Amino acid sequence: MEQNKKPYKKVRRDDMEIMGKPMSVKVVHNQIEPAIKLWKRKLKDSGILEQLKERKEFIKPSAVKRKQKEEAIRAEWRRRRFDN
């Protein structure tokens, strides 16, 4: 039974964070899975991926306004349809 014990305690989030570097993570006790999981969470929460996707292709301001208008019309239609 003693052989199945893990050699280290579960790594806490505070142990993996590096102060002063918000987008970096430290690997503790060669446990890379929790470090990758934390890094992905930080990347998602920061919004960097969304910015990269938006900057990939230039969209004209008129096209952006047109898309926003279409989405607003669709949302209003849904609101009216499902409120009744």
PDB file of N, CA, C and O in Angstrom, chain B, residues numbered from 101:
ATOM      1  N   MET B 101       0.822  -1.184   0.000  1.00  0.00           N
ATOM      2  CA  MET B 101       0.000   0.000   0.000  1.00  0.00           C
ATOM      3  C   MET B 101       0.871   1.255   0.000  1.00  0.00           C
ATOM      4  O   MET B 101       0.521   2.247  -0.639  1.00  0.00           O
ATOM      5  N   GLU B 102       1.963   1.225   0.684  1.00  0.00           N
ATOM      6  CA  GLU B 102       2.855   2.375   0.774  1.00  0.00           C
ATOM      7  C   GLU B 102       3.531   2.673  -0.564  1.00  0.00           C
ATOM      8  O   GLU B 102       3.935   3.814  -0.792  1.00  0.00           O
ATOM      9  N   GLN B 103       3.667   1.701  -1.444  1.00  0.00           N
ATOM     10  CA  GLN B 103       4.358   1.907  -2.711  1.00  0.00           C
ATOM     11  C   GLN B 103       3.547   2.759  -3.676  1.00  0.00           C
ATOM     12  O   GLN B 103       4.120   3.414  -4.547  1.00  0.00           O
ATOM     13  N   ASN B 104       2.228   2.764  -3.537  1.00  0.00           N
ATOM     14  CA  ASN B 104       1.376   3.516  -4.439  1.00  0.00           C
ATOM     15  C   ASN B 104       1.292   5.001  -4.093  1.00  0.00           C
ATOM     16  O   ASN B 104       0.675   5.771  -4.829  1.00  0.00           O
ATOM     17  N   LYS B 105       1.900   5.409  -2.992  1.00  0.00           N
ATOM     18  CA  LYS B 105       1.848   6.805  -2.594  1.00  0.00           C
ATOM     19  C   LYS B 105       2.632   7.673  -3.576  1.00  0.00           C
ATOM     20  O   LYS B 105       3.660   7.265  -4.117  1.00  0.00           O
ATOM     21  N   LYS B 106       2.118   8.870  -3.786  1.00  0.00           N
ATOM     22  CA  LYS B 106       2.820   9.819  -4.655  1.00  0.00           C
ATOM     23  C   LYS B 106       4.023  10.372  -3.901  1.00  0.00           C
ATOM     24  O   LYS B 106       3.954  10.570  -2.688  1.00  0.00           O
ATOM     25  N   PRO B 107       5.117  10.621  -4.600  1.00  0.00           N
ATOM     26  CA  PRO B 107       6.310  11.107  -3.905  1.00  0.00           C
ATOM     27  C   PRO B 107       6.182  12.553  -3.434  1.00  0.00           C
ATOM     28  O   PRO B 107       6.925  12.973  -2.546  1.00  0.00           O
ATOM     29  N   TYR B 108       5.254  13.326  -4.010  1.00  0.00           N
ATOM     30  CA  TYR B 108       5.108  14.723  -3.644  1.00  0.00           C
ATOM     31  C   TYR B 108       3.659  15.043  -3.361  1.00  0.00           C
ATOM     32  O   TYR B 108       2.751  14.337  -3.801  1.00  0.00           O
ATOM     33  N   LYS B 109       3.454  16.119  -2.618  1.00  0.00           N
ATOM     34  CA  LYS B 109       2.100  16.601  -2.397  1.00  0.00           C
ATOM     35  C   LYS B 109       1.565  17.212  -3.684  1.00  0.00           C
ATOM     36  O   LYS B 109       2.321  17.492  -4.614  1.00  0.00           O
ATOM     37  N   LYS B 110       0.280  17.411  -3.727  1.00  0.00           N
ATOM     38  CA  LYS B 110      -0.333  18.082  -4.873  1.00  0.00           C
ATOM     39  C   LYS B 110       0.197  19.514  -4.937  1.00  0.00           C
ATOM     40  O   LYS B 110       0.272  20.206  -3.922  1.00  0.00           O
ATOM     41  N   VAL B 111       0.559  19.945  -6.132  1.00  0.00           N
ATOM     42  CA  VAL B 111       1.151  21.260  -6.310  1.00  0.00           C
ATOM     43  C   VAL B 111       0.042  22.305  -6.265  1.00  0.00           C
ATOM     44  O   VAL B 111      -0.977  22.169  -6.943  1.00  0.00           O
ATOM     45  N   ARG B 112       0.243  23.337  -5.470  1.00  0.00           N
ATOM     46  CA  ARG B 112      -0.747  24.405  -5.363  1.00  0.00           C
ATOM     47  C   ARG B 112      -0.472  25.467  -6.411  1.00  0.00           C
ATOM     48  O   ARG B 112       0.636  25.577  -6.935  1.00  0.00           O
ATOM     49  N   ARG B 113      -1.485  26.232  -6.700  1.00  0.00           N
ATOM     50  CA  ARG B 113      -1.382  27.300  -7.697  1.00  0.00           C
ATOM     51  C   ARG B 113      -0.350  28.350  -7.270  1.00  0.00           C
ATOM     52  O   ARG B 113       0.404  28.863  -8.096  1.00  0.00           O
ATOM     53  N   ASP B 114      -0.328  28.659  -5.972  1.00  0.00           N
ATOM     54  CA  ASP B 114       0.614  29.674  -5.481  1.00  0.00           C
ATOM     55  C   ASP B 114       2.064  29.245  -5.684  1.00  0.00           C
ATOM     56  O   ASP B 114       2.938  30.087  -5.886  1.00  0.00           O
ATOM     57  N   ASP B 115       2.319  27.946  -5.631  1.00  0.00           N
ATOM     58  CA  ASP B 115       3.685  27.452  -5.801  1.00  0.00           C
ATOM     59  C   ASP B 115       4.175  27.611  -7.240  1.00  0.00           C
ATOM     60  O   ASP B 115       5.375  27.745  -7.478  1.00  0.00           O
ATOM     61  N   MET B 116       3.243  27.595  -8.205  1.00  0.00           N
ATOM     62  CA  MET B 116       3.628  27.649  -9.617  1.00  0.00           C
ATOM     63  C   MET B 116       3.700  29.067 -10.180  1.00  0.00           C
ATOM     64  O   MET B 116       4.316  29.280 -11.224  1.00  0.00           O
ATOM     65  N   GLU B 117       3.082  30.037  -9.510  1.00  0.00           N
ATOM     66  CA  GLU B 117       3.084  31.400 -10.031  1.00  0.00           C
ATOM     67  C   GLU B 117       4.419  32.077  -9.756  1.00  0.00           C
ATOM     68  O   GLU B 117       5.053  31.848  -8.725  1.00  0.00           O
ATOM     69  N   ILE B 118       4.831  32.915 -10.700  1.00  0.00           N
ATOM     70  CA  ILE B 118       6.063  33.679 -10.558  1.00  0.00           C
ATOM     71  C   ILE B 118       5.674  35.135 -10.386  1.00  0.00           C
ATOM     72  O   ILE B 118       5.033  35.722 -11.258  1.00  0.00           O
ATOM     73  N   MET B 119       6.061  35.715  -9.264  1.00  0.00           N
ATOM     74  CA  MET B 119       5.692  37.102  -8.979  1.00  0.00           C
ATOM     75  C   MET B 119       6.373  38.061  -9.960  1.00  0.00           C
ATOM     76  O   MET B 119       7.561  37.929 -10.252  1.00  0.00           O
ATOM     77  N   GLY B 120       5.612  39.011 -10.454  1.00  0.00           N
ATOM     78  CA  GLY B 120       6.152  40.003 -11.369  1.00  0.00           C
ATOM     79  C   GLY B 120       6.080  39.598 -12.828  1.00  0.00           C
ATOM     80  O   GLY B 120       6.342  40.417 -13.709  1.00  0.00           O
ATOM     81  N   LYS B 121       5.731  38.346 -13.100  1.00  0.00           N
ATOM     82  CA  LYS B 121       5.600  37.862 -14.480  1.00  0.00           C
ATOM     83  C   LYS B 121       4.242  37.185 -14.604  1.00  0.00           C
ATOM     84  O   LYS B 121       4.105  35.997 -14.315  1.00  0.00           O
ATOM     85  N   PRO B 122       3.239  37.944 -15.035  1.00  0.00           N
ATOM     86  CA  PRO B 122       1.875  37.409 -15.010  1.00  0.00           C
ATOM     87  C   PRO B 122       1.613  36.250 -15.967  1.00  0.00           C
ATOM     88  O   PRO B 122       0.724  35.440 -15.702  1.00  0.00           O
ATOM     89  N   MET B 123       2.347  36.144 -17.057  1.00  0.00           N
ATOM     90  CA  MET B 123       2.075  35.092 -18.036  1.00  0.00           C
ATOM     91  C   MET B 123       3.073  33.940 -17.966  1.00  0.00           C
ATOM     92  O   MET B 123       3.190  33.172 -18.922  1.00  0.00           O
ATOM     93  N   SER B 124       3.781  33.808 -16.874  1.00  0.00           N
ATOM     94  CA  SER B 124       4.738  32.704 -16.766  1.00  0.00           C
ATOM     95  C   SER B 124       4.367  31.813 -15.580  1.00  0.00           C
ATOM     96  O   SER B 124       3.753  32.255 -14.609  1.00  0.00           O
ATOM     97  N   VAL B 125       4.759  30.549 -15.693  1.00  0.00           N
ATOM     98  CA  VAL B 125       4.434  29.542 -14.686  1.00  0.00           C
ATOM     99  C   VAL B 125       5.678  28.714 -14.412  1.00  0.00           C
ATOM    100  O   VAL B 125       6.445  28.411 -15.325  1.00  0.00           O
ATOM    101  N   LYS B 126       5.873  28.351 -13.156  1.00  0.00           N
ATOM    102  CA  LYS B 126       7.028  27.560 -12.756  1.00  0.00           C
ATOM    103  C   LYS B 126       6.605  26.104 -12.593  1.00  0.00           C
ATOM    104  O   LYS B 126       5.563  25.822 -12.001  1.00  0.00           O
ATOM    105  N   VAL B 127       7.415  25.173 -13.121  1.00  0.00           N
ATOM    106  CA  VAL B 127       7.146  23.737 -12.973  1.00  0.00           C
ATOM    107  C   VAL B 127       7.763  23.287 -11.647  1.00  0.00           C
ATOM    108  O   VAL B 127       8.956  23.474 -11.409  1.00  0.00           O
ATOM    109  N   VAL B 128       6.928  22.690 -10.786  1.00  0.00           N
ATOM    110  CA  VAL B 128       7.368  22.271  -9.456  1.00  0.00           C
ATOM    111  C   VAL B 128       7.382  20.750  -9.399  1.00  0.00           C
ATOM    112  O   VAL B 128       6.404  20.108  -9.782  1.00  0.00           O
ATOM    113  N   HIS B 129       8.470  20.172  -8.929  1.00  0.00           N
ATOM    114  CA  HIS B 129       8.637  18.723  -8.750  1.00  0.00           C
ATOM    115  C   HIS B 129       8.372  17.951 -10.054  1.00  0.00           C
ATOM    116  O   HIS B 129       7.793  16.866 -10.016  1.00  0.00           O
ATOM    117  N   ASN B 130       8.783  18.492 -11.185  1.00  0.00           N
ATOM    118  CA  ASN B 130       8.614  17.863 -12.502  1.00  0.00           C
ATOM    119  C   ASN B 130       7.162  17.516 -12.820  1.00  0.00           C
ATOM    120  O   ASN B 130       6.900  16.596 -13.594  1.00  0.00           O
ATOM    121  N   GLN B 131       6.234  18.235 -12.237  1.00  0.00           N
ATOM    122  CA  GLN B 131       4.820  18.027 -12.528  1.00  0.00           C
ATOM    123  C   GLN B 131       4.394  19.065 -13.560  1.00  0.00           C
ATOM    124  O   GLN B 131       3.993  20.177 -13.218  1.00  0.00           O
ATOM    125  N   ILE B 132       4.490  18.680 -14.817  1.00  0.00           N
ATOM    126  CA  ILE B 132       4.256  19.627 -15.898  1.00  0.00           C
ATOM    127  C   ILE B 132       2.769  19.807 -16.222  1.00  0.00           C
ATOM    128  O   ILE B 132       2.370  20.870 -16.697  1.00  0.00           O
ATOM    129  N   GLU B 133       1.944  18.780 -15.972  1.00  0.00           N
ATOM    130  CA  GLU B 133       0.522  18.863 -16.317  1.00  0.00           C
ATOM    131  C   GLU B 133      -0.192  19.997 -15.592  1.00  0.00           C
ATOM    132  O   GLU B 133      -0.881  20.786 -16.239  1.00  0.00           O
ATOM    133  N   PRO B 134      -0.052  20.108 -14.257  1.00  0.00           N
ATOM    134  CA  PRO B 134      -0.731  21.231 -13.603  1.00  0.00           C
ATOM    135  C   PRO B 134      -0.176  22.592 -14.030  1.00  0.00           C
ATOM    136  O   PRO B 134      -0.906  23.583 -14.062  1.00  0.00           O
ATOM    137  N   ALA B 135       1.126  22.635 -14.360  1.00  0.00           N
ATOM    138  CA  ALA B 135       1.719  23.893 -14.812  1.00  0.00           C
ATOM    139  C   ALA B 135       1.146  24.300 -16.164  1.00  0.00           C
ATOM    140  O   ALA B 135       0.853  25.475 -16.382  1.00  0.00           O
ATOM    141  N   ILE B 136       0.984  23.343 -17.071  1.00  0.00           N
ATOM    142  CA  ILE B 136       0.398  23.645 -18.379  1.00  0.00           C
ATOM    143  C   ILE B 136      -1.054  24.071 -18.216  1.00  0.00           C
ATOM    144  O   ILE B 136      -1.511  25.000 -18.881  1.00  0.00           O
ATOM    145  N   LYS B 137      -1.771  23.397 -17.338  1.00  0.00           N
ATOM    146  CA  LYS B 137      -3.179  23.726 -17.107  1.00  0.00           C
ATOM    147  C   LYS B 137      -3.310  25.162 -16.583  1.00  0.00           C
ATOM    148  O   LYS B 137      -4.174  25.911 -17.037  1.00  0.00           O
ATOM    149  N   LEU B 138      -2.461  25.539 -15.637  1.00  0.00           N
ATOM    150  CA  LEU B 138      -2.496  26.894 -15.096  1.00  0.00           C
ATOM    151  C   LEU B 138      -2.123  27.918 -16.161  1.00  0.00           C
ATOM    152  O   LEU B 138      -2.747  28.975 -16.254  1.00  0.00           O
ATOM    153  N   TRP B 139      -1.108  27.611 -16.963  1.00  0.00           N
ATOM    154  CA  TRP B 139      -0.672  28.530 -18.027  1.00  0.00           C
ATOM    155  C   TRP B 139      -1.783  28.754 -19.048  1.00  0.00           C
ATOM    156  O   TRP B 139      -2.023  29.884 -19.474  1.00  0.00           O
ATOM    157  N   LYS B 140      -2.459  27.676 -19.438  1.00  0.00           N
ATOM    158  CA  LYS B 140      -3.567  27.806 -20.388  1.00  0.00           C
ATOM    159  C   LYS B 140      -4.691  28.645 -19.801  1.00  0.00           C
ATOM    160  O   LYS B 140      -5.305  29.446 -20.507  1.00  0.00           O
ATOM    161  N   ARG B 141      -4.963  28.468 -18.519  1.00  0.00           N
ATOM    162  CA  ARG B 141      -6.011  29.242 -17.856  1.00  0.00           C
ATOM    163  C   ARG B 141      -5.645  30.730 -17.843  1.00  0.00           C
ATOM    164  O   ARG B 141      -6.482  31.590 -18.115  1.00  0.00           O
ATOM    165  N   LYS B 142      -4.375  31.017 -17.522  1.00  0.00           N
ATOM    166  CA  LYS B 142      -3.926  32.408 -17.515  1.00  0.00           C
ATOM    167  C   LYS B 142      -4.018  33.012 -18.909  1.00  0.00           C
ATOM    168  O   LYS B 142      -4.438  34.160 -19.060  1.00  0.00           O
ATOM    169  N   LEU B 143      -3.633  32.256 -19.923  1.00  0.00           N
ATOM    170  CA  LEU B 143      -3.676  32.727 -21.304  1.00  0.00           C
ATOM    171  C   LEU B 143      -5.115  33.021 -21.723  1.00  0.00           C
ATOM    172  O   LEU B 143      -5.380  34.034 -22.370  1.00  0.00           O
ATOM    173  N   LYS B 144      -6.031  32.150 -21.358  1.00  0.00           N
ATOM    174  CA  LYS B 144      -7.438  32.333 -21.709  1.00  0.00           C
ATOM    175  C   LYS B 144      -8.026  33.543 -20.994  1.00  0.00           C
ATOM    176  O   LYS B 144      -8.733  34.344 -21.605  1.00  0.00           O
ATOM    177  N   ASP B 145      -7.735  33.677 -19.700  1.00  0.00           N
ATOM    178  CA  ASP B 145      -8.288  34.782 -18.919  1.00  0.00           C
ATOM    179  C   ASP B 145      -7.730  36.135 -19.334  1.00  0.00           C
ATOM    180  O   ASP B 145      -8.407  37.152 -19.184  1.00  0.00           O
ATOM    181  N   SER B 146      -6.502  36.164 -19.855  1.00  0.00           N
ATOM    182  CA  SER B 146      -5.893  37.434 -20.230  1.00  0.00           C
ATOM    183  C   SER B 146      -6.487  38.008 -21.510  1.00  0.00           C
ATOM    184  O   SER B 146      -6.434  39.220 -21.723  1.00  0.00           O
ATOM    185  N   GLY B 147      -7.055  37.155 -22.371  1.00  0.00           N
ATOM    186  CA  GLY B 147      -7.660  37.638 -23.608  1.00  0.00           C
ATOM    187  C   GLY B 147      -6.669  37.829 -24.742  1.00  0.00           C
ATOM    188  O   GLY B 147      -7.014  38.430 -25.759  1.00  0.00           O
ATOM    189  N   ILE B 148      -5.465  37.341 -24.599  1.00  0.00           N
ATOM    190  CA  ILE B 148      -4.431  37.509 -25.623  1.00  0.00           C
ATOM    191  C   ILE B 148      -4.787  36.745 -26.893  1.00  0.00           C
ATOM    192  O   ILE B 148      -4.567  37.242 -27.998  1.00  0.00           O
ATOM    193  N   LEU B 149      -5.336  35.543 -26.742  1.00  0.00           N
ATOM    194  CA  LEU B 149      -5.683  34.743 -27.925  1.00  0.00           C
ATOM    195  C   LEU B 149      -6.766  35.426 -28.756  1.00  0.00           C
ATOM    196  O   LEU B 149      -6.708  35.409 -29.985  1.00  0.00           O
ATOM    197  N   GLU B 150      -7.758  36.029 -28.088  1.00  0.00           N
ATOM    198  CA  GLU B 150      -8.814  36.723 -28.822  1.00  0.00           C
ATOM    199  C   GLU B 150      -8.242  37.900 -29.603  1.00  0.00           C
ATOM    200  O   GLU B 150      -8.639  38.148 -30.741  1.00  0.00           O
ATOM    201  N   GLN B 151      -7.299  38.631 -28.982  1.00  0.00           N
ATOM    202  CA  GLN B 151      -6.666  39.758 -29.671  1.00  0.00           C
ATOM    203  C   GLN B 151      -5.907  39.281 -30.902  1.00  0.00           C
ATOM    204  O   GLN B 151      -5.974  39.913 -31.956  1.00  0.00           O
ATOM    205  N   LEU B 152      -5.196  38.183 -30.777  1.00  0.00           N
ATOM    206  CA  LEU B 152      -4.437  37.659 -31.917  1.00  0.00           C
ATOM    207  C   LEU B 152      -5.369  37.260 -33.055  1.00  0.00           C
ATOM    208  O   LEU B 152      -5.087  37.528 -34.223  1.00  0.00           O
ATOM    209  N   LYS B 153      -6.479  36.620 -32.707  1.00  0.00           N
ATOM    210  CA  LYS B 153      -7.432  36.214 -33.731  1.00  0.00           C
ATOM    211  C   LYS B 153      -8.040  37.422 -34.431  1.00  0.00           C
ATOM    212  O   LYS B 153      -8.256  37.398 -35.643  1.00  0.00           O
ATOM    213  N   GLU B 154      -8.319  38.491 -33.661  1.00  0.00           N
ATOM    214  CA  GLU B 154      -8.885  39.694 -34.259  1.00  0.00           C
ATOM    215  C   GLU B 154      -7.873  40.393 -35.175  1.00  0.00           C
ATOM    216  O   GLU B 154      -8.254  40.922 -36.219  1.00  0.00           O
ATOM    217  N   ARG B 155      -6.625  40.399 -34.808  1.00  0.00           N
ATOM    218  CA  ARG B 155      -5.597  41.097 -35.575  1.00  0.00           C
ATOM    219  C   ARG B 155      -5.101  40.303 -36.780  1.00  0.00           C
ATOM    220  O   ARG B 155      -4.346  40.820 -37.603  1.00  0.00           O
ATOM    221  N   LYS B 156      -5.521  39.067 -36.879  1.00  0.00           N
ATOM    222  CA  LYS B 156      -5.064  38.221 -37.966  1.00  0.00           C
ATOM    223  C   LYS B 156      -5.462  38.792 -39.323  1.00  0.00           C
ATOM    224  O   LYS B 156      -4.720  38.687 -40.301  1.00  0.00           O
ATOM    225  N   GLU B 157      -6.632  39.392 -39.363  1.00  0.00           N
ATOM    226  CA  GLU B 157      -7.148  39.920 -40.616  1.00  0.00           C
ATOM    227  C   GLU B 157      -7.766  41.284 -40.333  1.00  0.00           C
ATOM    228  O   GLU B 157      -8.488  41.448 -39.350  1.00  0.00           O
ATOM    229  N   PHE B 158      -7.486  42.263 -41.191  1.00  0.00           N
ATOM    230  CA  PHE B 158      -8.063  43.596 -41.020  1.00  0.00           C
ATOM    231  C   PHE B 158      -9.503  43.598 -41.507  1.00  0.00           C
ATOM    232  O   PHE B 158      -9.803  43.136 -42.607  1.00  0.00           O
ATOM    233  N   ILE B 159     -10.377  44.119 -40.678  1.00  0.00           N
ATOM    234  CA  ILE B 159     -11.784  44.249 -41.049  1.00  0.00           C
ATOM    235  C   ILE B 159     -12.121  45.731 -41.054  1.00  0.00           C
ATOM    236  O   ILE B 159     -11.855  46.444 -40.087  1.00  0.00           O
ATOM    237  N   LYS B 160     -12.703  46.180 -42.141  1.00  0.00           N
ATOM    238  CA  LYS B 160     -13.041  47.587 -42.273  1.00  0.00           C
ATOM    239  C   LYS B 160     -14.031  48.004 -41.194  1.00  0.00           C
ATOM    240  O   LYS B 160     -14.880  47.211 -40.786  1.00  0.00           O
ATOM    241  N   PRO B 161     -13.924  49.249 -40.729  1.00  0.00           N
ATOM    242  CA  PRO B 161     -14.857  49.719 -39.702  1.00  0.00           C
ATOM    243  C   PRO B 161     -16.316  49.627 -40.139  1.00  0.00           C
ATOM    244  O   PRO B 161     -17.192  49.352 -39.319  1.00  0.00           O
ATOM    245  N   SER B 162     -16.581  49.853 -41.417  1.00  0.00           N
ATOM    246  CA  SER B 162     -17.963  49.762 -41.885  1.00  0.00           C
ATOM    247  C   SER B 162     -18.477  48.321 -41.793  1.00  0.00           C
ATOM    248  O   SER B 162     -19.651  48.098 -41.500  1.00  0.00           O
ATOM    249  N   ALA B 163     -17.604  47.351 -42.041  1.00  0.00           N
ATOM    250  CA  ALA B 163     -17.997  45.950 -41.932  1.00  0.00           C
ATOM    251  C   ALA B 163     -18.254  45.570 -40.478  1.00  0.00           C
ATOM    252  O   ALA B 163     -19.150  44.778 -40.188  1.00  0.00           O
ATOM    253  N   VAL B 164     -17.469  46.132 -39.569  1.00  0.00           N
ATOM    254  CA  VAL B 164     -17.666  45.872 -38.142  1.00  0.00           C
ATOM    255  C   VAL B 164     -19.020  46.421 -37.712  1.00  0.00           C
ATOM    256  O   VAL B 164     -19.778  45.743 -37.018  1.00  0.00           O
ATOM    257  N   LYS B 165     -19.326  47.659 -38.127  1.00  0.00           N
ATOM    258  CA  LYS B 165     -20.613  48.275 -37.775  1.00  0.00           C
ATOM    259  C   LYS B 165     -21.768  47.472 -38.368  1.00  0.00           C
ATOM    260  O   LYS B 165     -22.784  47.268 -37.702  1.00  0.00           O
ATOM    261  N   ARG B 166     -21.626  47.020 -39.593  1.00  0.00           N
ATOM    262  CA  ARG B 166     -22.670  46.243 -40.249  1.00  0.00           C
ATOM    263  C   ARG B 166     -22.936  44.943 -39.481  1.00  0.00           C
ATOM    264  O   ARG B 166     -24.086  44.551 -39.285  1.00  0.00           O
ATOM    265  N   LYS B 167     -21.864  44.289 -39.053  1.00  0.00           N
ATOM    266  CA  LYS B 167     -22.010  43.043 -38.315  1.00  0.00           C
ATOM    267  C   LYS B 167     -22.672  43.290 -36.958  1.00  0.00           C
ATOM    268  O   LYS B 167     -23.525  42.510 -36.536  1.00  0.00           O
ATOM    269  N   GLN B 168     -22.283  44.370 -36.271  1.00  0.00           N
ATOM    270  CA  GLN B 168     -22.893  44.695 -34.990  1.00  0.00           C
ATOM    271  C   GLN B 168     -24.379  44.981 -35.156  1.00  0.00           C
ATOM    272  O   GLN B 168     -25.193  44.566 -34.332  1.00  0.00           O
ATOM    273  N   LYS B 169     -24.729  45.691 -36.227  1.00  0.00           N
ATOM    274  CA  LYS B 169     -26.129  46.016 -36.485  1.00  0.00           C
ATOM    275  C   LYS B 169     -26.933  44.739 -36.739  1.00  0.00           C
ATOM    276  O   LYS B 169     -28.032  44.582 -36.207  1.00  0.00           O
ATOM    277  N   GLU B 170     -26.391  43.830 -37.546  1.00  0.00           N
ATOM    278  CA  GLU B 170     -27.072  42.566 -37.819  1.00  0.00           C
ATOM    279  C   GLU B 170     -27.263  41.744 -36.541  1.00  0.00           C
ATOM    280  O   GLU B 170     -28.320  41.147 -36.334  1.00  0.00           O
ATOM    281  N   GLU B 171     -26.246  41.717 -35.694  1.00  0.00           N
ATOM    282  CA  GLU B 171     -26.355  40.979 -34.433  1.00  0.00           C
ATOM    283  C   GLU B 171     -27.397  41.602 -33.514  1.00  0.00           C
ATOM    284  O   GLU B 171     -28.131  40.887 -32.831  1.00  0.00           O
ATOM    285  N   ALA B 172     -27.467  42.948 -33.494  1.00  0.00           N
ATOM    286  CA  ALA B 172     -28.455  43.632 -32.660  1.00  0.00           C
ATOM    287  C   ALA B 172     -29.864  43.338 -33.150  1.00  0.00           C
ATOM    288  O   ALA B 172     -30.767  43.113 -32.344  1.00  0.00           O
ATOM    289  N   ILE B 173     -30.060  43.339 -34.469  1.00  0.00           N
ATOM    290  CA  ILE B 173     -31.378  43.035 -35.041  1.00  0.00           C
ATOM    291  C   ILE B 173     -31.777  41.611 -34.685  1.00  0.00           C
ATOM    292  O   ILE B 173     -32.922  41.357 -34.311  1.00  0.00           O
ATOM    293  N   ARG B 174     -30.836  40.685 -34.802  1.00  0.00           N
ATOM    294  CA  ARG B 174     -31.111  39.285 -34.485  1.00  0.00           C
ATOM    295  C   ARG B 174     -31.444  39.108 -32.998  1.00  0.00           C
ATOM    296  O   ARG B 174     -32.359  38.363 -32.646  1.00  0.00           O
ATOM    297  N   ALA B 175     -30.691  39.800 -32.129  1.00  0.00           N
ATOM    298  CA  ALA B 175     -30.937  39.691 -30.690  1.00  0.00           C
ATOM    299  C   ALA B 175     -32.298  40.271 -30.333  1.00  0.00           C
ATOM    300  O   ALA B 175     -33.016  39.704 -29.509  1.00  0.00           O
ATOM    301  N   GLU B 176     -32.658  41.390 -30.942  1.00  0.00           N
ATOM    302  CA  GLU B 176     -33.965  41.998 -30.685  1.00  0.00           C
ATOM    303  C   GLU B 176     -35.079  41.073 -31.162  1.00  0.00           C
ATOM    304  O   GLU B 176     -36.095  40.927 -30.482  1.00  0.00           O
ATOM    305  N   TRP B 177     -34.901  40.454 -32.315  1.00  0.00           N
ATOM    306  CA  TRP B 177     -35.890  39.519 -32.841  1.00  0.00           C
ATOM    307  C   TRP B 177     -36.093  38.357 -31.870  1.00  0.00           C
ATOM    308  O   TRP B 177     -37.226  37.966 -31.589  1.00  0.00           O
ATOM    309  N   ARG B 178     -34.976  37.801 -31.354  1.00  0.00           N
ATOM    310  CA  ARG B 178     -35.068  36.701 -30.398  1.00  0.00           C
ATOM    311  C   ARG B 178     -35.771  37.138 -29.119  1.00  0.00           C
ATOM    312  O   ARG B 178     -36.606  36.416 -28.574  1.00  0.00           O
ATOM    313  N   ARG B 179     -35.416  38.345 -28.644  1.00  0.00           N
ATOM    314  CA  ARG B 179     -36.010  38.850 -27.405  1.00  0.00           C
ATOM    315  C   ARG B 179     -37.518  38.983 -27.560  1.00  0.00           C
ATOM    316  O   ARG B 179     -38.276  38.563 -26.685  1.00  0.00           O
ATOM    317  N   ARG B 180     -37.955  39.568 -28.673  1.00  0.00           N
ATOM    318  CA  ARG B 180     -39.384  39.743 -28.897  1.00  0.00           C
ATOM    319  C   ARG B 180     -40.095  38.414 -29.095  1.00  0.00           C
ATOM    320  O   ARG B 180     -41.219  38.229 -28.628  1.00  0.00           O
ATOM    321  N   ARG B 181     -39.446  37.498 -29.780  1.00  0.00           N
ATOM    322  CA  ARG B 181     -40.080  36.221 -30.079  1.00  0.00           C
ATOM    323  C   ARG B 181     -40.278  35.384 -28.813  1.00  0.00           C
ATOM    324  O   ARG B 181     -41.326  34.761 -28.640  1.00  0.00           O
ATOM    325  N   PHE B 182     -39.289  35.366 -27.940  1.00  0.00           N
ATOM    326  CA  PHE B 182     -39.339  34.488 -26.773  1.00  0.00           C
ATOM    327  C   PHE B 182     -39.934  35.146 -25.541  1.00  0.00           C
ATOM    328  O   PHE B 182     -40.169  34.461 -24.546  1.00  0.00           O
ATOM    329  N   ASP B 183     -40.187  36.453 -25.569  1.00  0.00           N
ATOM    330  CA  ASP B 183     -40.835  37.116 -24.437  1.00  0.00           C
ATOM    331  C   ASP B 183     -42.340  36.883 -24.449  1.00  0.00           C
ATOM    332  O   ASP B 183     -42.980  36.931 -23.398  1.00  0.00           O
ATOM    333  N   ASN B 184     -42.913  36.631 -25.620  1.00  0.00           N
ATOM    334  CA  ASN B 184     -44.361  36.456 -25.717  1.00  0.00           C
ATOM    335  C   ASN B 184     -44.816  35.161 -25.179  1.00  0.00           C
ATOM    336  O   ASN B 184     -46.013  34.873 -25.192  1.00  0.00           O
TER     337      ASN B 184
END
